[in-house]
Amino acid sequence: MKSVIILGSTGSIGRSAIEIVTRYKERFRVTGLSTYRNAELLAEQLEIFPDARYAAGESDGIVEVGRLAPSAKDRAAGYGQSGIEALIKESAPDIVINALVGIAGLGPTLWALEAGSDVALANKETLVTAGELVTCKAREAGKHIIPVDSEHFSLSRCLRGNREETAEIILTASGGPFYGKSLEDLKDVAIEEVLDHPTWSMGKKVTVDSAHLLNKGLEVIEAHHLFDFPYDAIKVVIHPQSLVHSLTRFRDGSMLAHLGPADMRLPIMSALFHPEIVEFPWEVLDLADIGKLEFHTVDMERFPAFRLAMEAAAAGGTAPAVLNAADEIAVEAFLEGRIGFLDVIAWIDEALESHEPAPVRTVDDVFAADRWTRKFLVEAHSQAHSG
């Protein structure tokens, strides 16, 4: 039986993980849960797992969970980053599912590896901002970073037993809700339109990133660190059906494609049962029902956020951390109605243009770049931040 901590247990990934470990309760023992602010759902989850400890984003969350679930009152590990650190280090589980959003997921990934846990990683910011540090830490600890992401899970399947013969890896992107529209068409799109993704049900932040195709740029950086392929051997194609999640091209020119339902429970199950492959108990693909599969080239002019991500990747050092921080703060401003959809791209571009990339030697270098970016954008757009 594997012991499991689920960070971000009240989000979409976390809820799916809860569904799986509950279905296979003879295989998994949940020792910890965390939420940022959804105390009500966390309280319900703690009733399901009476041995699990928990952390919340703020001290008020701890109080609220205790009020809603009196049986959990004495199971709080703390709040904020220190609460998550205590949650991980005190139980040292077999696997930590990191479904936190943003740079807040970096520290917990490192703490989990230090505690001797494998990490099922749904927090792409960990590898985007500190990929070399994190993968080095995993090697030193002899632990696995298992991607909880449809494309990277798919690539891990394609590369299994084929790594040496593979010349190129290919990620697919749905194109988001505005594929086929010009940038001019997107000047005044509403938040609700941006969040109406055609194939995936995801959190708000990643859905906005997907609409810009910035998310795919972050995934290219992830793939570089996860699979150790150079950037010029990582490609992206638009695939609106979201059924082929990745492809690999062998040295002889032939290709291997990995298909699966647009269901995040598949990569989550794969991570939880790793390295075992088990039967998927939900709906699988029927090839006869698929119809057609389309693949299109990514237009860098139409998707400038993707281009900026690739430029940050090429620059290296602290540039990806600046890319990530600028995206986080700009998307937050967009979701709060303070800036427009295309302003997100402008803010990212502005931060990257104003930053001089420096080497990343320690995690402090990453956090310093993150702080610089946030301060820069707050000062540059004080009116938007005070509005």
C-alpha positions as CSV (number, residue, x, y, z in Angstrom):
1,M,0.0,0.0,0.0
2,K,1.4,3.4,-1.0
3,S,1.1,6.4,1.3
4,V,0.1,9.5,-0.6
5,I,0.0,13.3,0.0
6,I,-2.2,15.3,-2.3
7,L,-1.2,19.0,-2.5
8,G,-4.0,21.1,-4.0
9,S,-6.6,18.4,-3.2
10,T,-9.5,20.7,-3.8
11,G,-8.5,21.6,-7.4
12,S,-9.4,19.7,-10.5
13,I,-6.3,17.5,-10.4
14,G,-6.7,16.9,-6.7
15,R,-10.3,16.0,-6.9
16,S,-9.6,13.5,-9.7
17,A,-6.8,12.0,-7.5
18,I,-9.2,11.7,-4.6
19,E,-11.6,9.8,-6.9
20,I,-8.9,7.4,-7.9
21,V,-7.4,6.7,-4.4
22,T,-10.9,6.2,-3.1
23,R,-11.7,3.7,-5.8
24,Y,-8.5,1.8,-5.1
25,K,-8.4,2.2,-1.3
26,E,-6.8,-1.1,-0.9
27,R,-3.7,0.3,-2.8
28,F,-3.4,3.8,-1.3
29,R,-3.4,5.4,2.1
30,V,-3.8,9.2,2.1
31,T,-1.7,10.8,4.8
32,G,-2.0,14.4,3.9
33,L,-4.1,17.0,2.0
34,S,-3.8,20.7,1.3
35,T,-5.9,23.5,-0.1
36,Y,-5.3,27.2,-0.6
37,R,-8.7,28.5,0.4
38,N,-11.5,25.9,-0.2
39,A,-11.9,24.9,3.5
40,E,-15.4,23.5,2.9
41,L,-14.3,20.8,0.4
42,L,-11.1,20.1,2.3
43,A,-13.2,19.4,5.4
44,E,-15.3,16.9,3.4
45,Q,-12.2,15.2,2.2
46,L,-10.7,14.9,5.7
47,E,-13.9,13.1,6.7
48,I,-13.2,10.5,4.0
49,F,-9.5,10.1,5.2
50,P,-9.6,10.1,9.0
51,D,-5.8,9.6,9.3
52,A,-4.8,12.4,7.0
53,R,-3.3,15.6,8.2
54,Y,-3.8,18.8,6.4
55,A,-2.5,22.3,5.5
56,A,-4.3,25.4,4.3
57,G,-3.2,28.6,2.6
58,E,-3.8,30.9,5.5
59,S,-4.4,30.6,9.3
60,D,-8.1,31.4,8.8
61,G,-8.4,28.3,6.7
62,I,-7.2,26.1,9.5
63,V,-9.8,27.5,11.9
64,E,-12.5,27.1,9.3
65,V,-11.6,23.5,8.6
66,G,-11.7,22.8,12.3
67,R,-15.1,24.3,12.6
68,L,-16.5,22.4,9.6
69,A,-14.8,19.0,10.5
70,P,-14.3,18.9,14.3
71,S,-12.7,15.4,14.0
72,A,-9.9,17.1,12.0
73,K,-9.2,19.9,14.4
74,D,-6.1,18.3,15.8
75,R,-4.7,17.2,12.4
76,A,-3.5,20.5,11.1
77,A,0.2,20.6,10.1
78,G,0.1,24.4,9.6
79,Y,-0.7,26.9,7.0
80,G,1.2,28.5,4.1
81,Q,4.5,27.1,2.8
82,S,5.7,26.1,6.3
83,G,2.5,24.1,6.8
84,I,3.0,22.2,3.5
85,E,6.7,21.6,4.4
86,A,5.7,20.2,7.8
87,L,3.0,18.0,6.2
88,I,5.5,16.5,3.8
89,K,8.4,16.0,6.2
90,E,6.4,14.7,9.1
91,S,4.8,11.9,7.1
92,A,7.5,11.3,4.4
93,P,5.0,9.5,2.1
94,D,5.8,7.2,-0.8
95,I,4.5,9.7,-3.3
96,V,3.4,13.4,-3.3
97,I,1.0,14.6,-5.8
98,N,1.9,18.3,-6.4
99,A,-1.1,20.0,-8.0
100,L,-0.3,23.4,-6.6
101,V,-0.6,26.4,-8.9
102,G,2.4,28.6,-9.7
103,I,5.8,29.1,-8.1
104,A,4.3,28.0,-4.8
105,G,4.8,24.4,-6.1
106,L,8.6,24.6,-6.3
107,G,9.5,24.4,-2.6
108,P,7.1,21.4,-2.0
109,T,8.6,19.5,-4.9
110,L,12.1,19.9,-3.3
111,W,10.9,19.0,0.2
112,A,9.2,15.9,-1.1
113,L,12.4,14.7,-2.8
114,E,14.4,15.5,0.3
115,A,11.9,13.5,2.3
116,G,12.5,10.4,0.1
117,S,9.2,10.7,-1.8
118,D,8.5,10.3,-5.5
119,V,6.7,13.3,-6.9
120,A,3.7,13.1,-9.2
121,L,4.1,16.5,-10.7
122,A,1.2,18.5,-12.0
123,N,2.9,21.8,-11.2
124,K,4.7,22.7,-14.4
125,E,6.2,25.8,-12.8
126,T,8.6,23.6,-10.8
127,L,10.5,22.5,-13.9
128,V,10.0,25.7,-15.9
129,T,11.7,27.8,-13.2
130,A,14.2,25.4,-11.7
131,G,14.4,22.4,-14.0
132,E,18.1,21.6,-13.6
133,L,18.0,22.0,-9.9
134,V,15.0,19.8,-9.4
135,T,16.1,17.0,-11.8
136,C,19.5,17.0,-10.1
137,K,17.9,16.7,-6.7
138,A,15.8,13.8,-7.9
139,R,18.8,12.0,-9.2
140,E,20.7,12.5,-6.0
141,A,17.7,11.3,-3.9
142,G,17.2,8.3,-6.3
143,K,13.5,9.3,-6.6
144,H,11.2,9.8,-9.6
145,I,9.5,12.9,-11.0
146,I,6.4,11.5,-12.7
147,P,4.6,13.9,-14.9
148,V,0.9,14.4,-14.3
149,D,0.2,16.0,-17.6
150,S,-1.4,14.5,-20.6
151,E,1.4,15.3,-23.0
152,H,4.3,14.4,-20.8
153,F,2.6,11.3,-19.6
154,S,2.1,10.4,-23.2
155,L,5.7,11.1,-24.1
156,S,6.9,8.8,-21.3
157,R,4.9,6.0,-22.8
158,C,6.2,6.7,-26.3
159,L,9.8,6.8,-25.0
160,R,9.6,3.7,-22.9
161,G,12.1,1.3,-24.5
162,N,12.6,3.7,-27.5
163,R,14.7,6.5,-26.0
164,E,17.9,5.8,-27.9
165,E,16.1,5.5,-31.2
166,T,14.1,8.7,-30.8
167,A,15.4,11.8,-32.7
168,E,12.5,14.1,-32.0
169,I,9.6,14.5,-29.6
170,I,6.4,16.2,-30.5
171,L,3.8,17.8,-28.2
172,T,0.3,18.5,-29.4
173,A,-1.8,21.6,-28.5
174,S,-5.5,22.0,-28.9
175,G,-5.2,25.5,-30.1
176,G,-7.6,26.7,-27.3
177,P,-11.0,28.3,-27.7
178,F,-9.8,30.9,-30.3
179,Y,-8.0,28.7,-32.8
180,G,-8.6,30.1,-36.3
181,K,-9.2,33.7,-35.0
182,S,-6.8,36.5,-35.6
183,L,-5.2,38.6,-32.8
184,E,-7.4,41.5,-33.9
185,D,-10.5,39.4,-33.1
186,L,-9.2,38.8,-29.5
187,K,-8.8,42.4,-28.3
188,D,-12.1,42.5,-26.4
189,V,-12.9,38.9,-25.6
190,A,-14.6,38.3,-22.2
191,I,-13.1,36.2,-19.4
192,E,-15.9,33.7,-19.9
193,E,-15.0,33.1,-23.5
194,V,-11.3,32.6,-22.6
195,L,-12.3,30.0,-19.9
196,D,-14.5,28.0,-22.3
197,H,-11.9,25.5,-23.4
198,P,-13.1,23.2,-26.2
199,T,-11.7,19.9,-24.9
200,W,-10.2,20.1,-21.4
201,S,-11.7,21.0,-18.0
202,M,-8.9,22.7,-16.1
203,G,-8.2,25.4,-13.6
204,K,-8.6,29.0,-14.6
205,K,-4.9,29.9,-14.8
206,V,-3.9,27.0,-17.0
207,T,-7.0,27.6,-19.2
208,V,-6.0,31.2,-19.9
209,D,-2.4,30.0,-20.6
210,S,-3.9,27.4,-23.0
211,A,-5.8,30.1,-24.9
212,H,-2.6,32.0,-25.4
213,L,-0.6,28.8,-26.2
214,L,1.7,30.0,-23.5
215,N,0.9,26.8,-21.7
216,K,2.5,24.8,-24.5
217,G,5.6,26.8,-24.3
218,L,5.9,26.0,-20.6
219,E,5.4,22.3,-21.5
220,V,8.2,22.4,-24.0
221,I,10.5,23.7,-21.2
222,E,9.2,20.9,-19.0
223,A,9.8,18.3,-21.6
224,H,13.4,19.5,-22.1
225,H,14.1,18.9,-18.4
226,L,12.0,15.7,-18.0
227,F,13.4,13.8,-21.0
228,D,16.7,15.5,-21.6
229,F,16.1,16.5,-25.2
230,P,17.5,19.7,-26.7
231,Y,15.1,22.4,-27.6
232,D,15.7,21.9,-31.3
233,A,14.5,18.3,-31.0
234,I,11.2,19.3,-29.3
235,K,8.3,20.3,-31.6
236,V,4.7,21.4,-31.2
237,V,1.7,20.9,-33.5
238,I,-1.9,22.1,-33.2
239,H,-4.2,19.2,-32.9
240,P,-7.8,20.4,-32.2
241,Q,-9.2,17.0,-31.3
242,S,-6.9,16.5,-28.3
243,L,-6.8,12.7,-28.8
244,V,-3.1,12.3,-29.9
245,H,-1.2,13.6,-26.9
246,S,2.3,13.3,-28.2
247,L,4.4,11.7,-31.0
248,T,8.0,10.6,-31.3
249,R,10.0,10.6,-34.5
250,F,12.6,7.8,-34.8
251,R,15.9,8.2,-36.5
252,D,14.6,6.4,-39.5
253,G,11.9,9.0,-40.0
254,S,9.0,6.8,-38.8
255,M,6.7,8.1,-36.0
256,L,5.0,6.7,-33.0
257,A,1.8,8.4,-31.8
258,H,0.1,8.0,-28.4
259,L,-3.7,8.3,-28.3
260,G,-6.0,8.5,-25.3
261,P,-9.2,10.1,-24.0
262,A,-9.1,13.7,-23.0
263,D,-9.3,12.6,-19.4
264,M,-6.8,13.7,-16.7
265,R,-7.5,10.6,-14.6
266,L,-5.4,8.7,-17.1
267,P,-2.0,10.4,-16.3
268,I,-3.0,10.7,-12.6
269,M,-3.5,6.9,-12.4
270,S,-0.3,6.3,-14.3
271,A,1.6,8.4,-11.8
272,L,0.0,6.8,-8.7
273,F,0.5,3.2,-9.9
274,H,4.0,3.9,-11.4
275,P,5.7,1.8,-12.7
276,E,2.7,-0.6,-12.9
277,I,0.2,-0.2,-15.7
278,V,-3.4,-1.0,-14.7
279,E,-6.7,-1.2,-16.4
280,F,-8.4,2.2,-16.9
281,P,-11.9,1.8,-15.4
282,W,-13.5,4.7,-17.3
283,E,-14.4,5.3,-21.0
284,V,-11.6,4.5,-23.5
285,L,-11.3,5.6,-27.1
286,D,-13.2,3.8,-29.8
287,L,-11.2,4.4,-33.0
288,A,-14.3,4.0,-35.2
289,D,-15.9,7.0,-33.4
290,I,-12.9,9.4,-33.8
291,G,-13.6,10.5,-37.4
292,K,-10.7,12.7,-38.5
293,L,-7.5,13.8,-36.8
294,E,-6.0,17.2,-37.8
295,F,-2.5,18.5,-37.3
296,H,-1.4,22.1,-38.1
297,T,1.8,24.1,-37.8
298,V,2.0,26.6,-34.9
299,D,2.0,30.2,-36.3
300,M,4.5,32.2,-34.1
301,E,2.9,35.5,-35.2
302,R,-0.6,34.3,-34.3
303,F,0.6,32.9,-30.9
304,P,3.2,35.5,-29.7
305,A,3.0,34.1,-26.1
306,F,4.4,30.8,-27.4
307,R,7.2,32.6,-29.2
308,L,8.1,34.5,-26.0
309,A,8.2,31.2,-24.1
310,M,10.6,29.7,-26.7
311,E,12.8,32.9,-26.5
312,A,12.9,32.6,-22.7
313,A,13.8,28.9,-23.0
314,A,16.7,29.7,-25.4
315,A,17.9,32.5,-23.1
316,G,18.0,30.1,-20.1
317,G,19.1,31.0,-16.6
318,T,16.5,33.1,-14.8
319,A,14.6,34.0,-18.0
320,P,12.0,31.1,-17.6
321,A,11.4,32.2,-14.0
322,V,10.7,35.7,-15.2
323,L,8.4,34.3,-17.9
324,N,6.5,32.3,-15.4
325,A,6.2,35.1,-12.8
326,A,5.1,37.6,-15.4
327,D,2.5,35.2,-16.7
328,E,1.2,34.5,-13.1
329,I,0.7,38.2,-12.3
330,A,-0.7,39.1,-15.7
331,V,-3.2,36.3,-15.7
332,E,-4.3,37.2,-12.2
333,A,-4.9,40.8,-13.4
334,F,-6.8,39.5,-16.4
335,L,-9.0,37.2,-14.3
336,E,-9.8,40.1,-12.0
337,G,-10.9,42.2,-14.9
338,R,-8.1,44.7,-14.5
339,I,-6.5,44.2,-18.0
340,G,-7.5,42.7,-21.3
341,F,-6.7,39.3,-22.7
342,L,-3.9,40.5,-25.1
343,D,-2.4,42.7,-22.3
344,V,-1.2,39.4,-20.7
345,I,1.2,38.9,-23.6
346,A,2.3,42.6,-23.5
347,W,3.2,42.3,-19.8
348,I,5.2,39.1,-20.3
349,D,7.0,40.7,-23.2
350,E,7.8,43.8,-21.2
351,A,9.2,41.8,-18.2
352,L,11.4,39.7,-20.4
353,E,12.7,42.7,-22.4
354,S,13.7,44.4,-19.1
355,H,15.4,41.5,-17.5
356,E,19.0,40.5,-17.9
357,P,19.1,36.7,-17.5
358,A,21.5,35.4,-14.8
359,P,22.6,31.8,-14.0
360,V,20.4,29.7,-11.7
361,R,22.8,28.1,-9.2
362,T,20.4,27.8,-6.2
363,V,16.7,28.0,-5.6
364,D,17.2,31.4,-4.1
365,D,18.2,32.6,-7.6
366,V,14.8,31.5,-8.9
367,F,12.9,33.2,-6.1
368,A,14.9,36.4,-6.6
369,A,14.0,36.5,-10.3
370,D,10.4,35.8,-9.3
371,R,10.4,38.7,-6.8
372,W,12.1,41.1,-9.3
373,T,9.4,40.3,-11.9
374,R,6.5,40.9,-9.6
375,K,8.0,44.2,-8.3
376,F,8.8,45.3,-11.8
377,L,5.2,44.8,-13.1
378,V,3.5,46.2,-10.1
379,E,5.6,49.4,-10.4
380,A,5.2,49.6,-14.2
381,H,1.4,49.1,-14.0
382,S,0.5,50.7,-10.7
383,Q,-2.8,51.9,-12.0
384,A,-3.9,48.3,-13.0
385,H,-2.8,47.0,-9.6
386,S,-4.6,49.6,-7.7
387,G,-7.7,49.5,-9.8
